[in-house]
């Protein structure tokens, strides 16, 4: 194989390696092969909080000593980092620091006869490990902007007979070319990693902005990813049942995490007065005060009426106060507002009339009636649709983004958490077979967080037993994935999350065998 073919082969090998430590080790091994070196070390670069750079031992290899530290081995490296500079001056006590700081290629023919550099540390190391270092080649790895991203040091080049020789000029040239190639590949990977970190941080930033937008869902976008990843790991780890073959690589976990953080990004377009509606009559403010003011006017009209006797006035005022108290109670959203209560709201609105500024009007207007007769929670059907439409916005936002190949499933994962297994969910009405396992995992995570949340304005947080009972019925109604629900229960994913995030009062004792629909996975 000629040099060109050799470099093509190296380039392919380097560019396909994903593990950073394995990549650095591969570069070192290839350099040692080119130079026929007995040993070598490759260093990565770290920067402290003061922007001071140091070299970190990443992989140490020595054929004669049968030594393999760091890299892909299980043998740790306990050598301290090497500073590039000491008090603003190049650290002249280490060849790798000089090469890294100056960008020079340093070729030492004989360590024990060299006077140009201080090689005291190399000699001390030799004595400690019982080795004799003779020839040393040190090369910085720099990117296209001359930024240092590593240093390679090779020791004891050998001839075909195994005799230690100097690193010859053509070898130095070849290794320099290799380090240039390696630096480009390292730079590309670092740029990719930086973009990944930026995108992950941006995803969390959007989630944080949404949570801050509403004080009543202030933890939702942070907690759903927690539950999602716990359940995903449980499904990955389980070795029995329908999910035995479900396995996720590190890249798959990352993709799901990004989706989980972005699952409600469409809420940036949802009006705050709808998201934060804690009372039925609340818009920008709670209109119950207007209603109470009208009741006060009605009470005044009764009190000062000349057409009624005192006893009649007292009876009417008593009924008025009862109806007013009922309307105030009705303004608080609950689990269920029955038909009898709805009928009473209509009757009150029809019965009491007052005169304001020459206009005869009801104490409760039509729009207020519409809000007060809401059967569950605080949202009218129209407002509920506005909330639901956040998923349409989420779909539009995520499906319009040019996700890279390894994140291409983010829209599908993120946009499926309100779908149901029977196709009655939204925004697309997908059935179980039309959804990925990851999307179905997110659906369970979203429901569990919503039921256990302690910051909703319209309901008290539910206990674990209450939450899992509701979710069990949702499984039986074909709303939640049955296999994932069983893993969620059996592997105690709910409890791991609860111990970290829920109030102690929510973590009650119960027998999981009593959860509706739950079946132990065999």
Residue pairs with C-beta under 8 A, 6 or more apart in sequence:
1 9
3 174
7 177
7 178
7 181
10 30
10 178
10 181
11 181
11 185
13 26
13 30
14 23
14 26
14 27
14 30
14 181
14 182
14 185
15 185
17 23
17 26
19 72
20 44
20 189
21 58
21 59
21 70
21 71
21 72
22 71
22 72
23 185
23 186
23 189
24 42
24 44
24 58
24 59
24 71
24 150
24 186
25 42
25 58
25 59
25 61
25 70
25 71
25 72
27 42
27 150
27 152
27 178
27 179
27 182
28 40
28 41
28 42
28 59
28 61
28 71
28 152
29 61
30 178
31 37
31 40
31 152
31 154
31 175
31 178
31 179
32 39
32 40
32 61
32 154
34 171
34 174
34 175
34 178
35 137
35 154
35 157
35 167
35 171
35 174
35 175
36 157
36 158
36 159
36 160
37 137
37 154
37 155
37 156
37 157
37 158
37 167
38 62
38 63
38 64
38 155
38 156
38 157
38 158
38 164
39 60
39 61
39 62
39 63
39 64
39 65
39 67
39 154
39 155
39 156
40 60
40 61
40 62
40 152
40 153
40 154
40 155
41 57
41 59
41 60
41 61
41 96
41 152
41 153
42 58
42 59
42 150
42 151
42 152
42 153
43 55
43 56
43 57
43 58
43 82
43 96
43 100
43 150
43 151
43 152
43 153
44 55
44 56
44 58
44 149
44 150
45 53
45 54
45 55
45 56
45 100
45 148
45 149
45 150
46 53
46 54
46 55
46 56
46 81
47 53
47 54
48 54
52 83
52 84
52 85
53 83
53 84
53 85
53 100
53 148
54 81
54 82
54 83
54 84
55 81
55 82
55 84
55 94
55 96
55 97
55 100
55 151
56 81
57 69
57 70
57 77
57 79
57 81
58 70
58 71
58 77
58 150
59 68
59 69
59 70
59 71
60 67
60 68
60 69
60 70
60 77
61 67
61 68
61 69
61 71
62 131
62 155
64 131
65 129
65 131
68 75
69 75
69 76
69 77
70 76
70 77
82 91
82 94
82 96
82 97
83 91
83 97
84 90
84 91
84 97
84 100
84 101
84 148
85 91
85 97
85 101
90 97
90 98
90 101
90 102
91 97
91 98
91 101
92 98
92 117
92 118
93 118
93 120
93 121
94 121
95 106
95 108
95 117
95 119
95 122
95 136
95 138
95 153
96 138
96 151
96 153
98 104
98 106
98 117
98 138
99 105
99 106
99 138
99 139
99 140
99 151
99 153
100 140
100 148
100 151
102 140
103 140
103 142
103 146
103 148
104 140
105 137
105 138
105 139
105 140
105 172
105 176
106 117
106 136
106 137
106 138
106 139
107 135
107 136
107 137
107 138
107 166
107 167
107 172
108 114
108 116
108 117
108 119
108 135
108 136
108 137
108 138
109 134
109 135
109 166
110 134
110 135
110 166
111 119
111 122
111 123
111 126
111 133
111 134
111 135
111 136
112 123
112 134
122 133
122 136
123 133
125 131
125 133
126 132
126 133
133 155
133 156
134 155
134 156
134 164
135 155
135 156
135 157
135 164
135 165
135 166
135 167
136 153
136 154
136 155
137 153
137 154
137 155
137 157
137 167
137 171
137 172
137 175
138 151
138 152
138 153
138 154
139 151
139 152
139 153
139 175
139 176
139 179
140 148
140 150
140 151
140 179
141 148
141 149
141 150
141 151
141 152
141 179
141 180
141 182
141 183
141 186
142 148
142 149
142 183
143 149
143 183
143 184
143 186
143 187
144 184
144 187
147 187
149 183
149 186
149 187
149 190
150 182
150 183
150 186
152 175
152 179
154 167
154 175
156 164
157 164
157 165
157 166
157 167
157 168
157 171
158 164
158 165
159 165
167 175
196 254
199 258
199 407
200 254
200 257
200 258
200 261
203 258
203 261
203 262
204 261
206 261
206 262
206 265
206 268
207 221
207 222
207 225
207 261
207 262
207 264
207 265
208 221
208 222
209 268
210 217
210 221
210 264
210 265
210 267
210 268
211 217
211 218
211 219
211 220
211 221
211 222
212 218
213 267
213 268
213 272
213 275
214 267
214 272
214 275
214 276
215 276
215 455
216 275
216 276
216 278
216 455
216 456
216 457
217 275
217 453
217 455
217 456
218 455
219 453
219 455
219 501
220 264
220 449
220 450
220 453
221 261
221 263
221 264
223 449
223 453
223 497
223 501
224 260
224 263
224 264
224 417
224 442
224 445
224 446
224 449
225 257
225 260
225 261
225 445
226 497
226 500
226 501
227 444
227 445
227 448
227 449
227 493
227 497
228 256
228 257
228 260
228 441
228 442
228 445
229 253
229 256
229 257
229 260
230 493
230 496
230 497
231 441
231 444
231 445
231 484
231 487
231 488
231 493
232 248
232 253
232 256
232 438
232 441
233 253
234 487
234 488
234 491
234 493
235 243
235 246
235 437
235 441
235 484
235 487
236 246
236 247
236 248
237 491
238 244
238 246
238 487
238 491
238 521
240 521
240 522
241 483
241 486
241 487
241 521
241 522
242 483
242 521
243 437
243 483
243 484
243 487
246 437
248 256
251 406
254 406
255 406
255 407
255 409
255 410
255 413
256 413
256 438
256 441
258 407
258 410
259 409
259 410
259 411
259 413
259 414
259 438
259 442
260 413
260 414
260 442
260 445
262 394
262 398
262 410
262 414
263 394
263 413
263 414
263 415
263 417
263 442
263 446
264 390
264 394
265 393
265 394
265 397
265 398
265 414
266 389
266 390
266 391
266 392
266 393
266 394
266 395
266 396
266 397
267 275
267 390
267 393
267 394
268 393
269 390
269 393
270 386
270 387
270 389
270 390
270 393
271 386
273 282
273 283
273 284
274 379
274 383
274 386
274 387
275 387
276 282
276 457
277 283
277 378
277 379
277 383
277 457
277 458
278 333
278 378
278 457
278 458
279 286
279 288
279 331
279 332
279 333
279 378
279 457
280 330
280 331
280 332
280 333
280 371
280 372
280 374
280 378
281 287
281 288
281 291
281 331
281 368
281 371
281 372
282 378
286 331
287 368
288 327
288 328
288 331
291 327
291 363
291 364
291 368
292 324
292 328
294 352
294 354
294 356
294 361
294 363
294 364
295 320
295 323
295 324
295 327
295 352
295 363
297 354
297 356
297 363
298 320
298 352
298 354
298 363
299 317
299 320
299 321
301 354
301 355
302 308
302 313
302 316
302 317
302 320
303 313
303 317
305 313
308 316
320 352
323 344
323 348
323 351
323 352
326 341
326 344
326 348
327 345
327 348
327 364
327 372
330 337
330 341
330 345
330 372
331 372
333 374
333 376
333 377
333 378
333 379
333 458
333 459
334 376
334 377
334 458
335 376
335 459
336 375
336 376
337 373
337 374
337 375
337 376
338 375
342 373
342 375
345 364
345 369
345 372
345 373
346 369
346 373
348 363
348 364
349 362
349 363
349 364
349 365
349 366
349 368
349 369
350 362
352 362
352 363
352 364
353 360
353 361
353 362
353 363
354 360
354 361
354 362
354 363
355 361
364 372
370 380
371 380
374 380
377 458
377 459
378 457
378 458
379 387
388 418
388 426
388 427
391 415
391 418
391 426
391 427
392 427
394 414
394 415
394 427
395 411
395 415
395 427
395 428
398 410
398 411
398 414
398 415
399 411
399 415
401 411
403 410
403 411
409 436
409 438
412 435
412 436
412 438
412 439
413 436
413 438
413 439
413 442
414 442
415 427
415 428
415 439
416 430
416 435
416 436
416 439
416 440
416 442
416 443
417 439
417 442
417 443
417 445
417 446
418 425
418 426
418 427
418 443
418 446
419 425
419 426
419 428
419 429
419 430
419 435
419 439
419 443
420 443
420 478
420 479
420 480
421 431
421 432
421 440
421 478
421 479
421 480
421 481
421 482
422 431
422 432
422 477
422 478
422 479
423 429
423 430
423 431
424 479
425 443
425 479
432 440
432 478
432 481
437 481
437 484
440 480
440 481
440 484
441 481
441 484
443 480
443 481
444 471
444 480
444 481
444 484
444 485
444 488
447 471
447 474
447 480
448 467
448 471
448 488
448 494
448 497
450 456
451 462
451 466
451 467
451 470
451 471
452 461
452 462
452 464
452 467
452 498
452 502
452 506
453 461
454 460
454 461
454 502
454 503
454 506
461 502
461 503
461 506
462 470
462 506
463 505
463 506
463 507
463 508
464 494
464 495
464 498
464 502
464 506
464 507
464 508
464 510
465 508
465 510
467 494
468 489
468 494
468 510
468 512
468 515
468 518
469 515
469 516
471 480
471 485
472 485
472 515
472 516
472 517
472 518
473 516
473 517
474 480
475 481
475 482
475 485
475 516
475 517
475 518
476 516
476 517
482 517
482 519
485 517
485 518
486 518
486 519
486 520
486 521
487 493
487 521
488 494
489 512
489 515
489 518
490 512
490 518
490 520
490 521
495 507
498 506
498 507
499 507
512 518
